[in-house]
């Protein structure tokens, strides 16, 4: 395998987060009854004329600016002609030789930068449904939904780099507010072009892979296809240019159709839509409105706030998480503590609540606000609460919406640091624990857990853990 080189390029289709479709007023909504969001424009009825959705163009421009692309002052729409049951007009309105932006790219780590060739704006096709008996059914709710298709240069050399690229572009689009990028709903889709060649030889024939509905499938499909192409060549055969489907259950690809060339689509300018003009002031305004993007935030969190790269990655997984963390950190004055509580405890409690249906999953609708979490962190820092009690308090805050101080009083969670009371609990726990005592005296500090556990249980989790440990060591040394 070391004698072979893999060449990978990606075409990523992303549905834009608009209320209506690209050229008509039909709702852009996932999950509606089939063919309930259609009209003469998106179903291609004779005489129906398209009108460009201004919000779709604005979101497309946000994506371009976020990816560092050059926005064209003039672009136009074209008709891409092909015939399939989910394409009611017999052509797709897309952009061919004058896309709205070019250039840009994404850093995928380890000094590797994946360049973008272009991004173009286009309408989505409908959805063909093949699993309802012997007939193919067509749902045109998706027909006309606004898409941007970002096309990379063939800069990737491994399945892992392709995975990293997809992860990064998804983060950027979500931070920029361009799309929800939900692959389960089809709002982010990916086609892969793969070829192999021996080192020092010209690039091989590329194969397009489709039906990739998860990042994991993208990685698995590339790895399989690389092995398949190498086997074909080493067996004396030739790789043919074609489109293949990935079977996720079997982990294999199979032929779908021969790959079309550009001339097969018979592109020509869309006569019903005028050119699109974008001035420098518009681009500048969009650039100024973008939030700080994930890579920049991660770097700042590590360099300025002293967070680990792992925690910085978790906290920048979504814009609402990053914003929640930053307000919490500012309010409590301890970025590392805020990072721990948001990345670990808050997200874990939120996930459990979501699974049980007892609380909303969206951070924006949580009953705990960043300032409330900062108050809880402050109570831990002051010694009012130990960590175990604070976690109980957080769960109660999520369920009731009450502030931390009120719940500490109502639930009796305040940490017990009274030396006399803690000593009484420790003495009770030491009774009958001769082996644990001997192990502690012998230097086995892990044996302290056999004493601390019963103490915490007896105190209802309120005993000061540090004081408990200190008391155990003192009494063992003094009396045993």
C-alpha positions as CSV (number, residue, x, y, z in Angstrom):
1,X,0.0,0.0,0.0
2,X,2.9,2.4,0.6
3,X,3.6,2.4,-3.1
4,X,0.2,3.9,-3.9
5,X,-1.1,7.4,-3.5
6,X,-4.8,8.3,-3.0
7,X,-6.3,11.5,-4.5
8,X,-9.6,12.7,-3.0
9,X,-11.9,15.6,-3.8
10,X,-15.3,16.3,-2.2
11,X,-18.5,17.9,-3.4
12,X,-20.6,19.0,-0.4
13,X,-24.2,19.9,-0.8
14,X,-25.7,22.0,1.9
15,X,-29.3,23.1,2.2
16,X,-29.6,26.7,3.3
17,X,-31.7,27.5,6.4
18,X,-34.4,29.7,4.7
19,X,-38.1,29.8,5.4
20,X,-39.0,29.4,1.8
21,X,-37.6,27.7,-1.3
22,X,-35.0,29.3,-3.7
23,X,-37.3,30.6,-6.4
24,X,-40.8,30.5,-4.9
25,X,-42.7,31.0,-1.7
26,X,-43.3,27.4,-0.8
27,X,-42.1,26.5,2.7
28,X,-38.7,24.9,3.2
29,X,-39.7,22.4,5.8
30,X,-38.5,18.9,6.5
31,X,-41.0,16.2,7.4
32,X,-44.2,17.6,6.0
33,X,-46.7,15.3,4.2
34,X,-45.5,14.4,0.7
35,X,-46.1,17.0,-2.0
36,X,-47.7,19.4,0.5
37,X,-45.2,22.3,-0.1
38,X,-45.4,22.6,-3.9
39,X,-46.5,25.2,-6.4
40,X,-46.4,25.8,-10.2
41,X,-42.8,27.2,-9.9
42,X,-41.1,24.4,-8.0
43,X,-43.1,21.7,-10.0
44,X,-42.1,23.2,-13.3
45,X,-45.5,24.1,-14.7
46,X,-45.5,25.9,-18.1
47,X,-45.4,29.7,-17.8
48,X,-44.3,29.7,-14.1
49,X,-41.5,32.2,-13.5
50,X,-38.8,32.0,-10.7
51,X,-37.9,34.8,-8.4
52,X,-34.6,34.6,-6.5
53,X,-34.9,34.3,-2.7
54,X,-32.9,37.2,-1.2
55,X,-32.3,35.4,2.1
56,X,-30.9,32.4,0.3
57,X,-28.4,34.6,-1.5
58,X,-27.4,36.3,1.8
59,X,-26.8,32.9,3.5
60,X,-24.8,31.7,0.5
61,X,-22.6,34.8,0.8
62,X,-22.1,34.2,4.5
63,X,-20.9,30.7,3.7
64,X,-18.5,32.1,1.1
65,X,-17.1,34.7,3.4
66,X,-16.7,32.3,6.3
67,X,-14.7,30.0,4.1
68,X,-12.4,32.8,2.8
69,X,-13.7,32.7,-0.7
70,X,-13.6,35.5,-3.3
71,X,-17.2,36.7,-4.0
72,X,-17.8,37.4,-7.7
73,X,-19.2,40.9,-8.4
74,X,-21.4,39.3,-11.1
75,X,-22.7,35.7,-11.3
76,X,-25.5,34.0,-13.2
77,X,-27.8,31.0,-13.2
78,X,-27.8,28.2,-15.8
79,X,-29.9,25.3,-16.7
80,X,-28.3,21.9,-16.1
81,X,-30.3,19.4,-18.2
82,X,-30.8,15.9,-17.2
83,X,-33.9,13.7,-16.8
84,X,-34.9,11.9,-13.7
85,X,-38.3,11.4,-11.9
86,X,-37.5,13.7,-9.0
87,X,-36.6,16.6,-11.4
88,X,-39.9,18.0,-12.5
89,X,-38.7,20.6,-15.0
90,X,-36.2,18.2,-16.7
91,X,-33.4,20.6,-15.7
92,X,-31.9,22.0,-12.5
93,X,-31.3,25.7,-12.1
94,X,-27.7,25.9,-11.0
95,X,-24.5,27.9,-11.8
96,X,-22.0,26.8,-14.4
97,X,-19.3,29.1,-15.7
98,X,-20.0,32.1,-13.5
99,X,-20.5,30.8,-9.9
100,X,-21.1,33.3,-7.1
101,X,-17.7,32.6,-5.5
102,X,-14.4,30.9,-6.0
103,X,-11.3,30.1,-3.9
104,X,-11.0,29.8,-0.2
105,X,-10.5,26.6,1.8
106,X,-10.2,24.8,5.1
107,X,-7.2,23.9,7.3
108,X,-7.6,20.3,8.3
109,X,-4.7,20.1,10.7
110,X,-1.0,19.0,10.6
111,X,-0.2,21.7,8.0
112,X,-2.7,20.4,5.5
113,X,-5.0,23.0,3.7
114,X,-7.8,21.9,1.4
115,X,-8.5,24.4,-1.3
116,X,-12.0,25.2,-2.6
117,X,-12.4,25.4,-6.3
118,X,-15.8,27.1,-6.1
119,X,-19.2,27.3,-4.4
120,X,-22.3,27.6,-6.5
121,X,-25.9,28.2,-5.6
122,X,-28.6,25.9,-7.0
123,X,-32.0,24.3,-6.3
124,X,-32.4,20.9,-4.8
125,X,-34.2,18.1,-6.6
126,X,-37.2,16.2,-5.2
127,X,-36.9,12.9,-3.5
128,X,-37.6,9.5,-5.2
129,X,-38.8,6.8,-2.8
130,X,-38.1,3.3,-3.9
131,X,-39.1,1.2,-0.8
132,X,-42.9,1.3,-1.1
133,X,-43.6,-1.8,-3.1
134,X,-43.0,-2.2,-6.9
135,X,-43.6,1.5,-7.7
136,X,-41.3,4.5,-7.3
137,X,-43.0,7.4,-5.6
138,X,-41.9,11.0,-5.8
139,X,-42.1,13.7,-3.1
140,X,-41.5,17.2,-4.5
141,X,-41.4,19.0,-1.1
142,X,-37.6,19.2,-1.5
143,X,-37.7,20.3,-5.1
144,X,-36.5,23.9,-5.2
145,X,-35.0,24.0,-1.7
146,X,-31.9,26.3,-1.8
147,X,-28.5,24.5,-1.9
148,X,-24.9,25.5,-2.0
149,X,-22.5,23.0,-3.5
150,X,-18.9,23.5,-2.4
151,X,-16.3,21.8,-4.7
152,X,-12.8,21.2,-3.4
153,X,-9.6,20.7,-5.3
154,X,-8.2,17.2,-5.2
155,X,-6.1,18.0,-2.2
156,X,-7.0,15.2,0.3
157,X,-4.8,12.1,0.5
158,X,-6.6,10.0,3.0
159,X,-10.1,9.1,4.3
160,X,-9.1,10.8,7.7
161,X,-8.4,14.1,5.9
162,X,-11.8,13.9,4.2
163,X,-13.4,13.2,7.5
164,X,-11.6,16.2,9.1
165,X,-12.7,18.5,6.2
166,X,-16.3,17.5,6.5
167,X,-16.2,18.0,10.3
168,X,-14.7,21.5,9.8
169,X,-17.1,22.7,7.1
170,X,-20.1,21.5,9.1
171,X,-18.9,23.5,12.1
172,X,-18.3,26.6,10.0
173,X,-21.7,26.5,8.3
174,X,-23.4,26.0,11.7
175,X,-21.5,28.8,13.4
176,X,-22.2,31.1,10.4
177,X,-26.0,30.3,10.7
178,X,-26.0,29.0,7.1
179,X,-27.6,25.6,7.8
180,X,-28.4,23.1,10.5
181,X,-26.2,20.6,8.5
182,X,-28.4,17.6,9.7
183,X,-27.3,14.7,7.6
184,X,-30.3,12.6,8.8
185,X,-32.6,15.2,7.3
186,X,-30.5,15.4,4.1
187,X,-29.5,19.0,4.7
188,X,-25.8,18.1,4.3
189,X,-24.8,15.6,1.7
190,X,-21.5,14.6,0.2
191,X,-20.2,13.0,-3.0
192,X,-16.6,11.9,-3.1
193,X,-14.2,11.6,-6.1
194,X,-11.4,9.0,-5.5
195,X,-8.5,7.8,-7.6
196,X,-5.3,6.0,-6.9
197,X,-1.9,5.9,-8.7
198,X,1.6,4.5,-8.0
199,X,4.0,7.1,-6.6
200,X,5.7,9.0,-9.4
201,X,3.0,8.1,-12.0
202,X,0.2,10.2,-13.4
203,X,-3.1,10.4,-11.5
204,X,-5.5,7.5,-12.1
205,X,-9.1,7.5,-13.3
206,X,-11.4,9.0,-10.7
207,X,-14.6,7.3,-9.4
208,X,-17.5,9.2,-7.9
209,X,-19.1,7.8,-4.7
210,X,-22.7,8.6,-3.8
211,X,-25.2,7.5,-1.1
212,X,-23.0,8.7,1.7
213,X,-25.3,9.8,4.5
214,X,-22.8,10.1,7.4
215,X,-19.2,11.1,7.9
216,X,-18.4,7.6,9.0
217,X,-19.8,6.3,5.7
218,X,-17.6,8.7,3.8
219,X,-14.5,7.4,5.6
220,X,-15.5,3.7,5.2
221,X,-16.5,4.2,1.5
222,X,-13.2,5.9,0.7
223,X,-11.1,3.2,2.4
224,X,-13.0,0.4,0.6
225,X,-12.8,2.2,-2.8
226,X,-9.1,2.7,-2.5
227,X,-8.6,-1.0,-1.8
228,X,-10.9,-1.9,-4.7
229,X,-9.1,0.3,-7.2
230,X,-5.7,-1.0,-6.2
231,X,-6.9,-4.6,-6.5
232,X,-8.3,-3.9,-10.0
233,X,-5.0,-2.3,-11.2
234,X,-2.8,-5.0,-9.6
235,X,-5.0,-7.7,-11.2
236,X,-4.2,-6.2,-14.7
237,X,-7.5,-4.4,-15.1
238,X,-8.4,-0.7,-15.6
239,X,-10.5,1.5,-13.4
240,X,-13.4,3.0,-15.3
241,X,-14.9,6.4,-14.8
242,X,-18.2,5.8,-13.2
243,X,-20.5,6.7,-10.3
244,X,-20.8,4.1,-7.5
245,X,-23.1,3.6,-4.6
246,X,-21.9,2.7,-1.1
247,X,-23.6,-0.1,0.7
248,X,-23.1,0.7,4.4
249,X,-24.3,-2.7,5.6
250,X,-21.8,-4.6,3.5
251,X,-19.1,-1.9,3.5
252,X,-18.8,-2.1,-0.3
253,X,-19.4,0.0,-3.4
254,X,-21.3,-1.0,-6.5
255,X,-21.8,0.5,-10.0
256,X,-24.7,3.0,-10.3
257,X,-24.1,4.5,-13.7
258,X,-21.4,5.7,-16.0
259,X,-20.1,9.1,-15.0
260,X,-21.4,12.1,-17.0
261,X,-19.1,14.8,-18.3
262,X,-20.0,18.5,-18.3
263,X,-21.1,18.4,-21.9
264,X,-23.7,15.7,-21.1
265,X,-25.7,18.3,-19.1
266,X,-26.0,20.8,-22.1
267,X,-25.7,23.8,-19.8
268,X,-27.1,27.1,-21.1
269,X,-27.9,30.4,-19.3
270,X,-31.2,30.5,-17.4
271,X,-33.3,32.9,-19.5
272,X,-35.9,33.6,-16.7
273,X,-33.4,34.9,-14.1
274,X,-31.2,38.0,-14.3
275,X,-27.5,38.0,-13.3
276,X,-26.7,38.5,-9.6
277,X,-24.6,41.5,-8.6
278,X,-22.9,41.8,-5.2
279,X,-20.9,44.9,-4.2
280,X,-17.9,45.1,-1.9
281,X,-20.0,46.9,0.8
282,X,-22.3,43.9,1.0
283,X,-19.4,41.5,1.4
284,X,-17.8,43.7,4.1
285,X,-21.1,43.9,6.0
286,X,-21.5,40.1,6.0
287,X,-17.9,39.7,7.1
288,X,-18.5,42.1,10.0
289,X,-21.6,40.2,11.1
290,X,-20.0,36.7,11.3
291,X,-19.2,35.3,14.8
292,X,-15.8,34.2,15.7
293,X,-15.4,30.9,13.9
294,X,-14.6,27.5,15.5
295,X,-10.9,27.2,14.7
296,X,-10.2,30.8,15.9
297,X,-12.1,30.2,19.1
298,X,-10.3,26.9,19.8
299,X,-7.0,28.6,19.4
300,X,-8.0,31.5,21.7
301,X,-9.4,29.2,24.4
302,X,-6.1,27.2,24.5
303,X,-3.7,30.2,24.2
304,X,-5.6,32.8,26.4
305,X,-7.8,30.7,28.7
306,X,-5.4,27.8,29.3
307,X,-7.9,25.2,28.3
308,X,-6.9,21.8,26.9
309,X,-7.3,21.2,23.2
310,X,-9.9,18.5,24.0
311,X,-12.1,20.9,26.1
312,X,-11.7,23.6,23.5
313,X,-12.9,21.2,20.9
314,X,-16.0,20.2,22.9
315,X,-16.9,23.8,23.7
316,X,-16.7,24.9,20.0
317,X,-18.8,22.0,18.8
318,X,-21.7,24.4,18.4
319,X,-22.2,28.2,18.6
320,X,-24.7,28.1,21.4
321,X,-22.4,25.9,23.5
322,X,-19.4,28.3,22.9
323,X,-21.5,31.3,23.7
324,X,-22.9,29.7,26.9
325,X,-19.4,28.9,28.0
326,X,-18.0,32.4,27.4
327,X,-20.7,34.1,29.4
328,X,-20.3,31.5,32.2
329,X,-16.5,32.0,32.3
330,X,-16.8,35.8,32.4
331,X,-19.4,35.7,35.1
332,X,-17.6,33.3,37.4
333,X,-14.1,34.5,36.6
334,X,-12.7,30.9,36.3
335,X,-12.5,29.8,32.6
336,X,-11.2,26.3,33.5
337,X,-14.0,25.6,36.0
338,X,-16.6,27.0,33.6
339,X,-15.1,24.7,30.9
340,X,-15.4,21.6,33.1
341,X,-19.0,22.3,34.1
342,X,-20.2,23.2,30.6
343,X,-18.3,20.5,28.7
344,X,-18.9,17.7,31.2
345,X,-21.7,18.2,33.7
346,X,-24.0,20.5,31.8
347,X,-23.8,18.6,28.6
348,X,-24.2,15.2,30.3
349,X,-27.2,16.4,32.3
350,X,-28.7,17.9,29.2
351,X,-28.2,14.7,27.3
352,X,-29.9,12.6,30.0
353,X,-32.8,15.1,30.2
354,X,-33.2,14.9,26.4
355,X,-33.3,11.1,26.4
356,X,-35.9,11.0,29.1
357,X,-38.0,13.8,27.5
358,X,-37.9,15.8,30.8
359,X,-36.2,18.9,29.5
360,X,-35.5,20.6,26.2
361,X,-32.3,19.8,24.3
362,X,-31.7,23.3,23.0
363,X,-29.4,25.3,25.1
364,X,-31.3,28.5,24.3
365,X,-34.5,27.1,26.0
366,X,-32.7,25.8,29.1
367,X,-34.0,26.8,32.5
368,X,-30.3,27.4,33.6
369,X,-28.7,30.4,32.1
370,X,-24.9,31.0,32.1
371,X,-25.1,33.4,35.0
372,X,-26.9,30.8,37.1
373,X,-24.3,28.2,36.3
374,X,-21.6,30.7,37.2
375,X,-23.4,31.2,40.6
376,X,-23.2,27.4,41.2
377,X,-19.5,27.3,40.3
378,X,-19.0,30.1,42.8
379,X,-20.6,28.2,45.6
380,X,-18.3,25.3,44.9
381,X,-15.3,27.6,44.9
382,X,-16.4,29.1,48.3
383,X,-16.8,25.6,49.8
384,X,-20.5,26.0,50.3
385,X,-21.0,23.0,48.1
386,X,-18.9,20.0,47.3
387,X,-18.9,18.7,43.7
388,X,-21.3,15.9,44.3
389,X,-23.8,18.2,45.9
390,X,-23.3,20.8,43.1
391,X,-24.2,18.1,40.5
392,X,-27.4,17.4,42.3
393,X,-28.1,21.1,42.5
394,X,-27.5,21.5,38.7
395,X,-30.0,18.7,37.9
396,X,-32.6,20.4,40.1
397,X,-31.9,23.7,38.5
398,X,-32.5,22.1,35.0
399,X,-35.8,20.7,36.2
400,X,-37.2,23.6,38.3
401,X,-35.5,26.7,37.0
402,X,-34.7,27.8,40.5
403,X,-31.4,29.5,41.4
404,X,-28.6,27.6,43.1
405,X,-28.8,29.4,46.4
406,X,-32.5,28.6,46.8
407,X,-32.1,24.9,46.0
408,X,-29.1,24.6,48.3
409,X,-31.3,25.8,51.2
410,X,-34.4,23.7,50.1
411,X,-32.5,20.5,49.5
412,X,-30.1,20.8,52.4
413,X,-27.1,20.5,50.2
414,X,-24.7,22.8,52.0
415,X,-21.3,21.2,52.6
416,X,-20.5,20.1,56.1
417,X,-17.0,21.3,57.2
418,X,-17.6,21.1,60.9
419,X,-14.6,19.1,62.2
420,X,-16.4,17.5,65.1
421,X,-19.3,16.2,63.0
422,X,-16.9,14.9,60.2
423,X,-14.8,13.2,62.9
424,X,-17.9,11.4,64.2
425,X,-18.7,10.1,60.8
426,X,-15.2,9.0,60.2
427,X,-15.0,7.1,63.5
428,X,-18.2,5.3,62.7
429,X,-16.8,4.3,59.3
430,X,-13.5,3.1,60.7
431,X,-15.2,0.6,63.0
432,X,-14.6,-2.9,61.7
433,X,-12.3,-1.8,58.9
434,X,-9.1,-3.3,60.2
435,X,-7.8,-4.4,56.8
436,X,-8.4,-1.0,55.3
437,X,-6.7,0.7,58.2
438,X,-3.7,-1.6,57.9
439,X,-3.5,-0.9,54.2
440,X,-3.6,2.9,54.8
441,X,-0.9,2.6,57.4
442,X,1.2,0.6,54.9
443,X,1.0,3.5,52.5
444,X,-1.8,2.2,50.2
445,X,-3.7,5.5,49.8
446,X,-6.4,3.9,47.6
447,X,-7.7,2.0,50.7
448,X,-8.9,5.4,52.0
449,X,-11.8,5.0,49.6
450,X,-13.2,2.2,51.8
451,X,-13.6,4.8,54.5
452,X,-14.6,7.9,52.6
453,X,-17.5,6.1,50.8
454,X,-19.4,5.2,54.0
455,X,-18.7,8.7,55.3
456,X,-20.2,10.4,52.3
457,X,-23.2,8.1,52.4
458,X,-23.8,8.8,56.1
459,X,-23.5,12.5,55.5
460,X,-25.9,12.4,52.5
461,X,-23.0,13.5,50.3
462,X,-22.5,16.8,52.2
463,X,-19.3,16.1,54.0
464,X,-16.3,18.1,52.9
465,X,-14.3,15.4,51.0
466,X,-10.9,17.1,51.7
467,X,-11.7,17.3,55.4
468,X,-12.9,13.7,55.4
469,X,-9.6,12.5,53.8
470,X,-7.5,14.6,56.2
471,X,-9.5,13.3,59.2
472,X,-9.1,9.6,58.1
473,X,-5.3,9.9,57.8
474,X,-5.1,11.7,61.2
475,X,-7.2,9.2,63.1
476,X,-5.4,6.2,61.6
477,X,-2.0,7.7,62.5
478,X,-3.1,8.7,66.0
479,X,-5.3,5.8,67.2
480,X,-4.7,2.7,65.0
